[in-house]
């Protein structure tokens, strides 16, 4: 990407595209019911960020309880949701930043800083949830934190990595804009 510059049409939209993928993963984590699931038969426990569902070992209907009745449930949901909203804001700002013909590199560095803040909020929610859920909720059998929880961690890791990319990109401003003279390794005799 640095070799051809950000004006190179295939490389210009890579970072906003990765932010868009992070937004999609965040939506899956927020909407998914697989934050916690029973690992072995009988499958009697299932939880999302918003509620915990349980059924008897003989089967039957799921009985769900909202986690918003617990202070830690509200805290986990709020911090993860704030991180997700900041990620969406960064996505919108990245679209704007890369759509402008002349790039504002300080603006891009600001997006990177905001991504780090989003990562902090997301990680706080992802840490509060399992610690308090496993200590305060009654769990039956062997349970595991599952696919939707994994999407939440993937979103947080993408926020950190993309934050580094957005913060380090202005260091290569001259190479990106083509202001550096090429270096040749040929010397005349």
C-alpha positions as CSV (number, residue, x, y, z in Angstrom):
1,X,0.0,0.0,0.0
2,X,2.9,2.4,0.8
3,X,4.6,1.5,-2.5
4,X,1.8,2.7,-4.7
5,X,0.3,5.3,-2.4
6,X,-3.2,5.7,-1.2
7,X,-4.3,7.1,-4.5
8,X,-3.8,3.6,-6.0
9,X,-7.4,2.6,-6.4
10,X,-7.2,-0.9,-5.1
11,X,-5.3,0.1,-1.9
12,X,-7.1,3.2,-0.9
13,X,-10.2,1.5,0.6
14,X,-8.5,-1.3,2.4
15,X,-8.6,0.3,5.8
16,X,-12.2,1.5,5.6
17,X,-13.1,-2.0,4.3
18,X,-11.5,-3.6,7.3
19,X,-13.3,-1.2,9.6
20,X,-16.6,-2.2,7.9
21,X,-15.8,-5.9,8.5
22,X,-15.2,-4.9,12.2
23,X,-18.6,-3.2,12.3
24,X,-20.2,-6.4,10.9
25,X,-18.5,-8.5,13.5
26,X,-19.7,-6.1,16.2
27,X,-23.3,-6.4,15.0
28,X,-23.0,-10.2,15.1
29,X,-21.6,-10.0,18.7
30,X,-24.4,-7.7,19.8
31,X,-27.2,-9.7,18.2
32,X,-25.8,-13.2,18.7
33,X,-27.2,-15.6,21.3
34,X,-24.0,-17.5,21.6
35,X,-22.1,-15.7,24.3
36,X,-22.3,-18.6,26.6
37,X,-23.6,-22.1,25.7
38,X,-23.7,-25.6,27.3
39,X,-20.8,-27.6,26.0
40,X,-22.2,-31.1,26.6
41,X,-25.5,-32.8,26.6
42,X,-28.1,-31.9,27.8
43,X,-27.9,-28.4,26.3
44,X,-29.6,-26.4,29.1
45,X,-27.8,-23.1,29.1
46,X,-27.6,-20.3,26.5
47,X,-26.8,-16.6,27.0
48,X,-26.4,-13.5,25.0
49,X,-25.1,-10.1,26.1
50,X,-28.7,-9.2,26.9
51,X,-30.3,-12.3,28.5
52,X,-29.6,-15.7,30.0
53,X,-31.8,-18.6,29.0
54,X,-32.2,-22.0,30.7
55,X,-34.3,-25.1,30.2
56,X,-34.8,-28.3,32.1
57,X,-32.7,-31.3,31.4
58,X,-35.7,-33.1,30.0
59,X,-36.2,-30.5,27.3
60,X,-39.0,-28.1,26.9
61,X,-39.2,-24.3,26.5
62,X,-36.4,-21.9,27.2
63,X,-36.9,-19.7,30.3
64,X,-35.1,-16.4,29.7
65,X,-34.0,-13.8,32.3
66,X,-32.8,-10.4,31.3
67,X,-29.3,-9.5,32.4
68,X,-30.3,-5.8,32.5
69,X,-31.6,-6.4,36.0
70,X,-28.0,-6.8,37.2
71,X,-25.7,-3.9,37.5
72,X,-22.8,-5.8,35.9
73,X,-25.1,-6.8,33.0
74,X,-25.9,-3.2,32.3
75,X,-22.2,-2.3,32.7
76,X,-21.1,-5.0,30.3
77,X,-23.7,-4.1,27.7
78,X,-23.1,-0.4,28.0
79,X,-19.3,-0.5,27.7
80,X,-19.4,-2.9,24.8
81,X,-22.1,-0.8,23.1
82,X,-20.1,2.4,23.6
83,X,-17.1,0.7,22.0
84,X,-19.3,-0.4,19.1
85,X,-20.7,3.1,18.6
86,X,-17.2,4.5,18.5
87,X,-16.2,1.9,16.0
88,X,-19.2,3.0,13.8
89,X,-18.1,6.6,14.1
90,X,-14.6,5.7,13.1
91,X,-15.9,3.8,10.1
92,X,-17.9,6.9,9.0
93,X,-14.9,9.1,9.5
94,X,-12.6,6.8,7.6
95,X,-15.1,6.8,4.6
96,X,-15.0,10.6,4.7
97,X,-11.2,10.8,5.1
98,X,-10.4,8.5,2.3
99,X,-13.0,10.0,0.0
100,X,-11.4,13.4,0.0
101,X,-8.7,13.8,-2.7
102,X,-6.2,15.4,-0.4
103,X,-5.7,13.3,2.7
104,X,-5.6,15.0,6.1
105,X,-3.1,12.8,7.9
106,X,-3.7,14.3,11.3
107,X,-7.4,13.5,10.8
108,X,-6.4,9.9,10.1
109,X,-4.2,9.8,13.2
110,X,-7.3,11.0,15.2
111,X,-9.3,8.1,13.8
112,X,-6.6,5.7,15.1
113,X,-6.7,7.3,18.6
114,X,-10.5,7.0,18.6
115,X,-10.1,3.3,17.7
116,X,-7.9,2.7,20.7
117,X,-10.6,4.3,22.9
118,X,-13.2,2.0,21.3
119,X,-11.0,-1.0,22.0
120,X,-10.7,-0.1,25.7
121,X,-14.5,0.1,26.0
122,X,-15.0,-3.1,24.1
123,X,-12.5,-5.0,26.2
124,X,-14.0,-3.7,29.4
125,X,-17.4,-5.1,28.4
126,X,-15.8,-8.4,27.3
127,X,-14.0,-8.8,30.6
128,X,-16.9,-7.8,32.9
129,X,-19.3,-10.2,31.2
130,X,-17.5,-13.6,31.9
131,X,-16.2,-12.7,35.3
132,X,-19.5,-11.6,36.7
133,X,-21.6,-14.1,34.8
134,X,-19.7,-17.1,36.0
135,X,-19.6,-15.8,39.6
136,X,-23.2,-14.6,40.0
137,X,-25.3,-16.8,37.7
138,X,-26.2,-20.4,38.4
139,X,-24.7,-22.6,35.7
140,X,-25.5,-26.2,35.2
141,X,-23.0,-28.7,33.6
142,X,-20.0,-27.7,31.5
143,X,-20.4,-24.3,29.7
144,X,-18.3,-22.5,27.2
145,X,-18.1,-18.9,26.0
146,X,-19.0,-19.4,22.4
147,X,-19.1,-17.9,18.9
148,X,-20.8,-14.6,19.5
149,X,-18.4,-13.9,22.4
150,X,-15.5,-14.7,20.0
151,X,-16.9,-12.2,17.5
152,X,-16.8,-9.6,20.2
153,X,-13.1,-10.4,20.9
154,X,-12.4,-10.3,17.1
155,X,-13.9,-6.9,16.9
156,X,-11.8,-5.6,19.8
157,X,-8.6,-7.1,18.3
158,X,-9.4,-5.5,15.0
159,X,-9.9,-2.1,16.7
160,X,-6.5,-2.4,18.2
161,X,-4.7,-3.4,15.0
162,X,-6.5,-0.9,12.9
163,X,-5.7,1.8,15.5
164,X,-2.0,1.1,14.9
165,X,-2.4,1.3,11.2
166,X,-4.3,4.6,11.3
167,X,-1.8,6.1,13.8
168,X,1.3,4.9,11.8
169,X,0.0,5.8,8.4
170,X,0.9,9.5,8.7
171,X,4.6,8.5,9.3
172,X,4.7,7.5,5.6
173,X,3.1,10.7,4.3
174,X,5.9,11.6,1.9
175,X,6.0,8.1,0.5
176,X,2.2,7.9,0.1
177,X,2.0,11.3,-1.6
178,X,5.0,10.6,-3.9
179,X,7.2,13.3,-2.5
180,X,10.3,11.1,-2.0
181,X,12.9,10.8,-4.8
182,X,13.5,7.2,-5.8
183,X,16.8,5.6,-4.7
184,X,18.7,3.8,-7.4
185,X,21.4,1.3,-6.5
186,X,23.3,1.9,-9.7
187,X,26.4,4.1,-9.5
188,X,28.3,5.3,-12.6
189,X,31.9,4.2,-12.9
